[in-house]
């Protein structure tokens, strides 16, 4: 893909997915088998995080981390799922803001469906009802993170 900058010069932005892989995953069901004997009304909490690392040249490793904790009415952990879904991406020709958006929003959006499938598979194999996580707006999460960072930077100065 190539685009024109406002000054008229051409910019050659490239984005390519090199590999998607599961970096780490775990499932725990500390209350089993007793957790199967109670009525199923869980309180499910999802925590998301992303990190990225430049590998070499224009290659980036992006990791989407998900931690899902389901607790029963007594606030006891029924199950805990942790997944680190990762991908290697080729990104070139992006300005600083565009690179931040690609790494903080677009890449995690590509990885999320894979992580969601791992979570659902673990939960079902743990003999619990399926858990299909709702889509996530990574653009909004990135924007909130950038605003929080800007506020923190202003407080330091």
C-alpha positions, 0 to 999 in steps of 0.5 A: 500500500502506498499513500501520498503525504501532504507535501506530495511525497509518496510514503510506502507503508507495509504491514505483513503478518509473518507468524501467529503463535501461542506463547503461553497458556494455562488453565486452573480450576482450584475448586473442582470438583466442588465447583460443579456442584453449585449453581453456575452464576459466575462473576467473570473478570477479563484483564487485557495487556499488550506488549511489543518488542522490536526483533530486527529490522522491521520485524516486531513481536506483539503479545496480547495477554488475557487473564480471565478469572471466574468466581462464584457467589462466595467469591471463590475462584472457579477457574483462571485462564491465562493466555499470551497470544503472540504474532510476528509482524513486519511493519515499515514506513509508519510515522511514530503515531502510525507505528504506535497505533499499529502495534497498540491496536491493529496487531492486538485486534489481529491476535484477539480471535486466536486468543479468544478461541484458546480461552473458550477451548480451555474453559470447555475442556475444564467442563464449564459452559463455553465462554465466548469473549465479546469483541474488544475495541483496541482503538479505545483502549489505546486512546485511554492509555495514551491519555493516561500517559499524557496526564502522568507526563503532565503531573511529572513536569 
